[in-house]
Amino acid sequence: MSKSTSSTLNNNKHVKELLAIMKSNRMSGAKDLHAIIGYVGAVERQIAGMENELKAMQRELENLRENNHPLRKTLQGVINALQEQVSKLREQLNRLKHTIIDGCKNALESFREKGLSALRNIAEFIDIRPGLENLRENLDNGIKQNNAAIDKIEAVSAEYHEVGRHIRNMGRTLTGKEAIQEAKPSGNLAKTFEAPFRANRACLTAARRSVNAALNAVTRLEKTEHKPPVMDTLKRFDDQIKQVHKDAPTVVRLRPVNHDER
């Protein structure tokens, strides 16, 4: 992972400098840009939470004593799929952070060349809408995967208990006891494995909320076109007035006739 993406955006020198310039000049877009950076940071924390939940899932699976338990193979496949999904989310997030950092850097370079007027539309430098929309799509897919995993755990657990009921009933029949009519509900093992998936789904859902909030801030930023600074405006008007005087035709004034000179 590169140095620029291993730390939060708030610590990046280009991001900090651009925000400081925008805030000191009371540019309305500063609030939305700061919000976007905060929401991206929230997504990063939520992805870290997902990675921790996946580690917990793997530990639970390794602690399963029965190597041939029907849940083991099912869960290992689901965990592998989720690990791949979270890795993609992490890569997308890092690309998104790079886009923001590069955009801030380019905006600063333009500012140094042209002044505050270069920052009239900051969204032109920080084009992160496509990245956020792709990230949201993958978060939705991750939520669907977790829902499918929970359903699969419950189905396998129910089947496992149903088989157990049949085996127990065979023994009860041989001993003359009445057969058990209903299988046990999902046991503690199923609930144990469902818990990390539910926690992971909660992280994904929270990350999606953060992405949606970031997209709303991007929309506001795109609609904000800052008025040029007052001094730039006055200078432009002064240049226009000078140009008008320069282009105006020269007026030849006739000397009044002195009748006494006749």
C-alpha positions in Angstrom: 0.0 0.0 0.0 1.4 3.4 -0.9 2.2 6.0 1.7 -0.6 8.3 0.5 -3.3 5.7 1.1 -2.0 4.2 4.3 -3.0 7.3 6.3 -6.2 9.3 6.5 -7.0 12.0 4.0 -7.1 14.5 6.8 -3.4 14.1 7.3 -2.5 14.6 3.7 -0.6 17.9 3.1 -2.3 18.7 -0.2 -5.8 18.1 1.3 -5.0 20.2 4.4 -3.5 23.1 2.4 -6.4 23.3 -0.1 -9.0 23.2 2.7 -7.1 25.9 4.6 -7.1 28.2 1.6 -10.8 27.6 0.9 -11.8 28.1 4.5 -9.7 31.3 5.0 -11.4 32.8 1.9 -14.8 31.6 3.1 -15.5 29.6 0.0 -18.8 27.7 0.4 -17.4 24.5 -1.2 -15.0 24.1 1.7 -17.7 22.7 3.9 -18.8 20.1 1.3 -15.2 19.1 0.5 -14.5 18.6 4.2 -17.7 16.5 4.5 -16.7 14.3 1.6 -13.3 13.6 3.2 -15.0 12.8 6.4 -17.4 10.3 4.8 -14.5 8.6 2.9 -12.8 8.3 6.2 -15.9 6.7 7.7 -16.0 4.1 4.8 -12.4 3.3 5.5 -13.1 2.6 9.2 -16.1 0.4 8.2 -14.0 -1.6 5.7 -11.5 -2.2 8.5 -14.4 -3.4 10.6 -15.3 -5.9 7.8 -11.7 -7.2 7.6 -11.8 -7.8 11.4 -15.1 -9.7 11.2 -13.7 -11.9 8.4 -10.8 -12.8 10.6 -13.2 -13.6 13.4 -15.2 -15.9 11.0 -12.0 -17.7 10.0 -11.1 -18.3 13.6 -14.5 -19.7 14.4 -14.2 -22.0 11.4 -10.7 -23.2 12.5 -12.1 -23.9 16.0 -14.8 -26.2 14.6 -13.8 -29.6 15.9 -15.7 -31.6 13.3 -13.7 -31.6 10.1 -16.5 -33.1 8.2 -19.2 -30.9 9.6 -21.5 -29.8 6.8 -21.1 -26.1 7.8 -17.3 -26.2 7.4 -17.2 -26.5 3.6 -20.1 -24.1 3.1 -18.7 -21.4 5.4 -15.2 -21.7 4.0 -16.5 -21.0 0.5 -18.6 -18.0 1.7 -15.7 -16.6 3.7 -13.3 -16.8 0.7 -15.9 -15.0 -1.5 -16.4 -12.3 1.2 -12.6 -11.8 1.6 -12.3 -11.3 -2.2 -15.2 -8.8 -2.1 -13.6 -6.8 0.8 -10.2 -6.8 -0.9 -11.9 -5.2 -3.9 -13.6 -2.6 -1.7 -10.2 -1.8 -0.2 -8.7 -1.3 -3.6 -11.5 0.9 -4.7 -11.2 3.0 -1.6 -7.5 3.5 -2.2 -8.1 4.6 -5.8 -10.8 7.0 -4.5 -8.3 8.5 -2.0 -5.7 8.8 -4.7 -8.2 10.7 -6.9 -9.0 13.1 -4.0 -5.3 13.7 -3.2 -4.4 14.2 -6.9 -7.4 16.6 -7.4 -6.3 18.7 -4.4 -2.7 18.8 -5.7 -3.9 19.9 -9.1 -6.2 22.5 -7.6 -3.3 24.0 -5.6 -1.1 24.2 -8.7 -3.8 26.0 -10.6 -4.3 28.3 -7.6 -0.6 29.3 -7.5 -0.8 30.1 -11.2 -4.1 31.9 -11.5 -5.1 32.9 -7.9 -8.4 32.2 -6.2 -10.4 32.4 -9.4 -8.9 29.0 -10.3 -10.9 27.5 -7.5 -14.3 28.7 -8.7 -15.4 25.1 -9.3 -13.5 22.7 -7.2 -15.5 19.7 -8.4 -13.7 20.0 -11.8 -10.5 19.0 -10.0 -11.9 16.3 -7.7 -14.0 14.0 -10.0 -14.9 11.2 -7.6 -18.6 10.6 -8.5 -17.8 7.6 -10.7 -15.6 6.1 -8.0 -18.2 6.5 -5.3 -20.9 5.0 -7.5 -18.8 2.0 -8.3 -18.0 1.6 -4.6 -21.7 1.7 -3.7 -22.5 -0.9 -6.3 -19.9 -3.3 -4.7 -21.2 -2.6 -1.2 -24.7 -3.6 -2.4 -23.2 -6.8 -3.8 -21.5 -7.4 -0.5 -24.7 -7.0 1.4 -26.4 -9.5 -0.9 -23.6 -12.0 -0.3 -24.0 -11.7 3.5 -27.7 -12.2 3.2 -27.1 -15.3 1.1 -24.5 -16.6 3.6 -26.9 -16.2 6.5 -29.7 -18.0 4.6 -27.3 -20.8 3.6 -26.1 -21.3 7.2 -29.7 -21.5 8.4 -30.6 -24.0 5.6 -27.6 -26.2 6.3 -28.2 -26.1 10.0 -31.9 -27.0 9.6 -30.9 -29.9 7.3 -28.3 -31.0 9.8 -30.8 -31.0 12.6 -33.4 -32.8 10.5 -30.9 -35.6 9.7 -30.1 -35.8 13.5 -33.8 -36.1 14.2 -34.1 -39.1 11.8 -31.1 -40.8 13.4 -32.5 -40.3 16.9 -35.9 -41.5 15.8 -34.3 -44.7 14.5 -32.9 -45.4 18.0 -36.2 -44.4 19.7 -38.1 -46.8 17.4 -35.8 -49.6 18.3 -36.3 -48.9 22.0 -40.1 -48.5 21.7 -40.1 -44.8 22.3 -42.3 -42.3 20.5 -40.7 -40.5 17.6 -39.7 -36.9 17.8 -41.9 -34.9 15.4 -40.0 -31.7 15.0 -36.3 -31.1 14.5 -34.5 -28.7 16.8 -34.3 -25.1 15.7 -31.0 -23.7 14.6 -28.4 -24.5 17.2 -25.8 -22.5 18.9 -23.2 -23.4 16.3 -25.3 -21.8 13.5 -25.9 -18.7 15.6 -22.2 -18.5 16.3 -21.3 -18.4 12.6 -24.2 -16.2 11.7 -23.1 -13.5 14.2 -19.9 -12.4 12.3 -21.9 -12.3 9.0 -24.5 -10.1 10.6 -21.8 -7.8 12.0 -20.1 -7.7 8.5 -23.5 -6.9 6.9 -23.9 -4.0 9.4 -20.5 -2.6 8.4 -21.4 -2.8 4.7 -24.7 -1.1 5.3 -23.1 1.7 7.3 -20.4 2.1 4.6 -23.2 2.4 2.0 -24.8 5.2 4.1 -21.5 7.0 4.2 -21.1 6.7 0.4 -24.6 8.0 -0.2 -23.9 10.9 2.1 -20.6 11.6 0.2 -22.4 11.5 -3.1 -24.9 14.1 -1.8 -22.0 16.3 -0.8 -20.5 15.8 -4.3 -23.8 16.9 -5.8 -23.7 20.1 -3.8 -20.1 20.7 -4.6 -20.8 20.3 -8.4 -23.6 22.9 -8.1 -21.4 25.4 -6.3 -19.7 27.8 -8.5 -17.8 30.3 -6.4 -17.9 34.0 -7.3 -14.5 35.3 -8.2 -12.7 37.3 -5.4 -13.5 41.0 -5.2 -10.0 42.1 -6.1 -10.1 40.0 -9.2 -13.4 41.5 -10.2 -12.2 45.1 -9.7 -9.0 44.4 -11.6 -11.1 42.9 -14.5 -13.3 46.0 -14.6 -10.3 48.3 -14.5 -8.7 46.5 -17.4 -12.0 46.7 -19.3 -12.2 50.5 -18.7 -8.6 51.0 -19.8 -9.3 49.0 -23.0 -12.4 51.1 -23.8 -10.4 54.3 -23.5 -7.6 52.8 -25.6 -10.0 51.7 -28.3 -12.0 55.0 -28.3 -11.4 57.3 -31.4 -9.3 60.4 -30.8 -11.5 63.5 -30.7 -10.1 66.5 -32.6 -11.1 69.7 -30.9 -11.4 72.8 -33.3 -9.9 76.0 -32.0 -12.6 78.6 -31.5 -12.5 81.4 -34.1 -11.3 84.7 -32.7 -13.2 87.4 -34.6 -10.7 90.1 -33.5 -8.0 88.3 -35.5 -9.8 89.0 -38.8 
